[in-house]
Amino acid sequence: MTAMLTVRPAGPGDASDICALLNAVDMIEIGRPETDLGTVEADLRHPDVDLATDTWLAFEGGRLTGYALVWADSGPGRVDGDHYVLPGRPAAARLLLERMEARARKLAAGAPGGTLRLQCNVVPTLDPALLTGRGYRPVRRHQVMTRALSPTADLPPAPPAGLVLRHCGADEADRRRAHALVEETFAGHFGHVERAYGPWLDHLDARALDWSLVWIASLPGEGDAAVLLTRDDRTSMAWVSHLGVRERLRGRGIGGFLLRHGFAVHAARGRDTVGLGVDTRNETGALALYEAHGMGLHYAVDTWELPLHPQG
């Protein structure tokens, strides 16, 4: 007998159950749970997410088997979404996609070339045939890369000649400068969305960000040359969120130095693993840089895109 399928919006009180579902998906897709409760809570309180219209929980026989949400903070016409479902639940998977797509069309209404983007593990619990059958196509692949850390092996590196580091700490001017450097150095990256300072802080969930782990690098005669933004709010590993070097200053060893600096700082803080995400087709050579410094593939995700035709 098939269990009854029901769907309702998510609420703040559902965060723990959603986190458990996402970790069950993690176990299947990557072999260990890596979703933190704080990450789920941040998604549910995102200022661009209306829980009543932008989130869905799927239950089968009273068991939570699927979760989805959409948000539109990336400019006119672009809607992003998350879709998680346990394997063997095609009806729940399809119903959540239908709800997401209908809402995305409303959010993108009036904008030419509207799209809905999802990110799925390359070996997902969701059947990829369901996506291709609905008109989605994969447009990009990103790798999550990791590296083991050791406080004895990962010592503070010597900087390139003249390079000076400062962390942002409590200095609002430096926080704004870090934002400006991220916007400049990531402007050409696939999927990058230009955001003003306030929306950028919302996107980062800055309440959970330790600004002493954000650095700006400067060179004599050049001024601010690069930015490194790392985080230590994940249970599973430290995280390099952004590493950007101004275009005219690339090739001088700044990126490698900042990466090793991040390794040393987090090793000294007692973390045994550091991770980051990278576009496999990044034109700056970031993938090769990370590989050269000992980072390896943890898992990969594909970005799937659906054109949002007004009539579906």
N, C-alpha and C positions, 0 to 999 in steps of 0.2 A: 504494500500500500504506500503510495506516494505521500510524503509529509506535506501539509499545507504550507504554501509560500505566502508570506506577508511582508510588506515593506512599509516603513515609517521613517520620518526624519530622525536624525541624531540629535541628542541633547548633551549638555555638559556632563551630566551624570553617566553618560555612556562611555566616557573616555577609557576606563579600565577594560571594559569588555572589547572595545575596538582595538586597544593595544594588544590584548590577548589574541584576537583574531589575526592581526598583522604579524605577530610573532609566530603564529602557527603557519602562516604563509611563508615567513622567513625560513622556518625550519625545512619546509619542502623545497624552496627555491635555492637557498644558499647554505643550508646545513646548520644554522644556528640562529637564535633569536637576536635581532639587532634593533628593534623598535623600542624607543623609550616612551614612557607615559607622557613626559613633558612635550615631546614632539607632537603627539596626538592632541594634547590639550591646546598647543599653539595653533594647530590647524583649525580646531573647533572655535577658537576665539579670533581667528583672522578677521580683520575689519572688512574685508571684501567678501566674506562668506555669511550668507543668511541661512542659519541652520534649518529653518522651516522650508526653504525652497531649493537649497544648494547641497543638501546632504541626504543620504538614504542608507538605511540599514535593512538588510534582507534576513528574514528568519524562516527557517524550515523546521516545523515541529517544535517551535519555541527556541531553537538553537540559532545563534547568530552565525550565518554562513557567508555574508557578503557586506561590504561597506563601500560607498562611493561618495565623492564630493566633487564639485566644480567651483572654480573661482575665475574672475576676470580682472586681474590687476596688471595685465601685460600689454595694454594698449588696445585700440579699437579693433574689434573683430577676432581677437585671439582669446580663446577660453582654454584653460588648463584643467585637467582632472586627474583624480586618483580612482582606481578601480581595483578592489581586492575581493577575491572569492575563493572559497575552498574548492579543490578539484572535485569533478563529478557533479557539479551543480549548474548545468547549462541553462536551466530556466531562470535561476537567480542571476547568473551572469548576463543573460540577454535582457532581463527586465531592468537591471541597473543601468546597462548601456542605453536602453531606450529612454529612461528617465534623465540621464545625463545629457543625451543628445537633444532632447526636447528643451531642457533648460538652457543648454548652450546656444541653441538657435535664438532664444529670447534675449540672452545676454549679448549676442553678437548682432542683433537686429539692426539693420540700417548701415552696417559697415560692409564694404565690399571685400570679398575674399575671406570671409570668416572661416575659422578653423577651430577644431577641438583637438587638443594634444593630450595623449596619455603616455606614461612611461611604464613599460613592462619588462620584467626579467627576460633574458633571451630564451630561457626555458621556463615559461610562466605556468602558474596554475590555471590561468585562463587559456582556453583553446584559441590559438591564433587564427584558426579558420573562421571563428566567429567574427573576428575583427575584419579580416579581408572580405568576408561575405557581406559586411555592412559598409564597405567602401573605405576602410582605413588602409593606410599604407605606411610601412616603416620608412622614416626619413633620416634617421641619425642613430648612431650607437655611441654610448658612453661606457667607460669602464670605471668601476670602483677599484682603486688600487690601494694596497696596504703594504706596510713594512714593519718589521719587528724593531723595537727600540731597546737600547741598553744604556744605563747611566755611565757605564765605563767606556763603551765604544762610541757613543754619540756625544762627544764633547763639543763645546762652543767652537765654531770654525773661525778662521782668520778672515776678515772681510777683504774684498778687493781694495786696492789702494785708494785711500781717501774716503771710502764709503762710511757713512755714519748712520746708525740706527737710533730711532727714538720710538718708544711705545706711546700709544694714544692716551692711556690712563684716563684721567678725569678732564682732560683738556678738550673742551667742545670744539675749538678751532681745529685741532688735529683730527678729531672724529669727522668733521666736515671735509677736511683735506683727504682723509682716507677714502671717504665716499667719492670725492672728485677723481681720485686716482683709479678707483675701481671702475668708475664710469668710463674713463679715458682708455684704460688698458684692456678692458673687456668689450669695447664698443663693437669690434668686428667678430666677436664670437657667436657661434650659432645659438639662437634662442635668447641672447642677451636682451634685456629690456631696460631701457633708460628710465630711471626713477629719480625723482627729486629726493632730497635728504629724508624727509619725514616718511614717505612711503617705503624708502629703502630700509629704514629702521624697522618698520612694520614687517617687511619681507624677511628680514634677518631674525625676527623675534628678539630684538635687542635687549629685552628684559633678561634674557638668559645668556647674554654675551659678556664675557670678561674683557674689557677694553685693554687691560694690561697685556693681553695676548694678541694685540693688533699693533703692527709696527709699520713705520714709514722709513724708507731708506733715502738718504740724500748724498749727492756728490758735489764737490767744490766746482763752482762755475756752472752747474747744471740744475741745482735746486733739488726738489723732491723727484726721485727717480723711480721708485717702486713702492708697492704696498704688499704686506703679508697679513692676512686675517686668518687666525686659527681659533679653534674652539675646544673647550674641555668639558662640555656639558652632555656628552654621550657616554653611556655606560660601557659600550664595547670598545671604544678607541678614542684617541684624540683625533681631531679633524682639521685639515687644511681647507678652509672655505674658499679663500681667494689668494692667488699669488699673481701679481701683475707687474710687469716692467714696461716703462714707457717705450714706445716703438724705436725711437732713435738711439736708445741706450741698451738695446738688447745685444747679446753676444759678448758681453763683458764679464760674465760670470756672476751677475747679480742674482739671477733667478736661482742658480744652484746654491749660492751662499744663503739666501733667504730660506730655501728648503731645508738645508742642513741646520740653520739656526732654529727653525721650528722643531726639527727632530731633537736637538739638544735641550731645548726648553722643556718639551713635554717628557723627555726621558728623565730629566731632573725632577719633574713633578711626580714621577712614579708611574707614568703610563708605559705599557709594554707594547703598544701598537699605535700606529698613526695611519690614517686613511685620507683619501681625497677622491674626487670624481674628475674625469677628464674626457673630453670629446676625442674620439679616436681619429678624427679628421682635422684636429686643431692645427691651423696653419703656422702657429708660432713654434712648433716642435716640442710642445709641452709633454706629450707622451714619451718621446725619446729622453727628455730631461729626467722625468720621473723614473724611467727604467734605468737610466745611468746611475741613479742614486739609490738603487736597490729596491725600488717599489715594484710589486708584482700584482698580477690580476687577482682580485678577490671574486668579483662577479661582474657581469655586464648587463646593461639595460638598453632596450630599443625605444626610441621615441616614435610613436604611431600618430598619424595625423589624419583627421577626417574633415573634408570640405563641408562646410555647414550650408548646404542649400536650403533656402527658406522653407521649402515644402517638404523637406526630409528626403 
